[in-house]
């Protein structure tokens, strides 16, 4: 009766036909049902939020526990974020088994890791291959990759094949002693060619660059030799035998001509500016005065400071 009364009112008031009145009624009821259903979903969505968050947090804590290094001392826990610090410092061959703390500091190794290395050695620990340096808790990855070519240790533990037949070789000692440490600033191409990875052309390239420099002042300069660029393993092998016993030839910055300066790889781009400044301002009282020139950046100064004199 109630529905019939409503339909009659719709027909009389709006002029609906019977079918239109019935359709309007069905549409109205449907919209009400949809509104109630939508409200119910919105309410239900809010119920599991807190438990889900709690579960997610529990899982994160669980995974964090599983991924944490076992036995890592508390003082190293804050170092995890430092695994990609930039590597800075000098570069030269070193053996972590006997390198002094001062040498390790010059290499750019932070003091906390130097202490760990020293402590490791004091307890009888020994680095047998390059990768062993990474046994130090959270040793920076970028720093290790920068130092790896200069670590005077094998890439892998040198062990003979398990089933290799051991045959005596009376020439082993002679072969081992065939190449002895030599002065890099006086070695000829024949001596250099005995180093593994260095052929005649590379040896000549080293000698040619050495003559242009007037001699090497540190082994890292070997990386500047054209045929040794991008060959850190060959540089590392050469550094095992190379010594710097003969001092490099130095240039007098108060008398050297533009041509003399330009013949040196490190002075080629600053030769004219140096002579021009000297002509206007007078002689340099000390070599450090070169840093007054705008063209002598800190990088340039680090290269040329071992090749200049003012007297």
Residue, then its C-alpha position, 0 to 999 in steps of 0.5 A: x500500500x505504501x509503495x502504491x501511494x508513493x507512486x500515485x503521488x509521483x504521477x499526480x505531482x510530476x506527471x509521471x506515467x506508471x512505468x516512470x514512477x516505478x523506475x524512479x522509485x527503483x533508482x532512488x532505492x538503488x542509490x541509497x543502497x550504494x551510499x550505504x555500501x560505500x560508507x561501509x567500505x570506507x569504515x572497514x578500510x580503517x580497521x586493519x591499518x594499525x595491525x598492518x603497520x605493526x606487522x610491517x614494522x615487525x618484519x622490518x625489524x626481523x629482516x634488519x636483525x638477519x642482515x646485521x653482521x654477526x659479532x660486529x662491535x657496537x662502536x662500528x655499528x654507526x659506520x655502515x653508512x660510510x661504506x662509500x666514502x670518497x677515497x683520498x690520499x697519496x698512492x704508493x705500494x704498501x703491505x698492510x701486514x707491516x705498513x706503519x700507521x703514518x704510511x696508512x694515514x698518508x694513504x687516506x685511511x681513516x684513523x679508526x680503521x688504522x687502529x683496527x688494522x694494527x689491532x688485527x696484526x697485534x693479535x697475530x692476524x695476517x693479510x694473505x691476499x688483497x681482499x683480506x683488507x675488507x675483513x676490517x669491519x665496514x672498511x669503505x668500499x670506495x677506499x678499498x677499490x682505490x687502494x687495491x692496485x697498490x696493495x702488495x699482496x696477491x689477488x688470491x691466495x697462492x696455493x698449488x693445485x690440490x692434485x698437482x704433481x710436485x717436481x723438483x726444480x733446481x732453477x727455482x731460486x735462480x728464476x726467483x732472483x733473476x729480477x732484483x729491485x732497481x732504481x727506476x730513474x736509471x733503469x734501462x729498457x732491458x731491465x724494465x722489460x723483465x717485469x711481467x706485463x712490460x714489453x719493449x714498447x712500454x719500457x721505452x715509453x717509461x724511459x721517454x716519459x722519465x727523461x721529459x720529467x727529469x726523473x720520477x719523484x714518486x711511483x704513482x707517476x707511472x700511471x701517467x705513462x701513456x702505455x701504462x694508463x688503465x693498467x693498474x696491475x702492470x703498475x703494481x707489478x712494476x712498483x714491486x721492484x722499482x726504487x727511487x734512489x736517484x733524485x729528479x732533476x730540478x728546474x730553476x724557476x728564476x732562470x729557466x726560459x719558456x722553452x725549457x719549461x714547456x719541455x717539461x710535462x708539468x710546466x707546459x701550460x704554465x710556462x708563459x705565465x710563470x716567465x711573464x710574472x717573473x719579468x714583472x714582479x722580479x725573481x721568486x724568493x722561494x718556490x712557494x711563491x709560485x702559488x701566487x700565480x692563478x694558473x698554479x692551482x693546488x693540483x698543479x702545485x702538488x705536481x711541480x713542487x718536487x721539480x723546482x728550485x729558486x736558487 
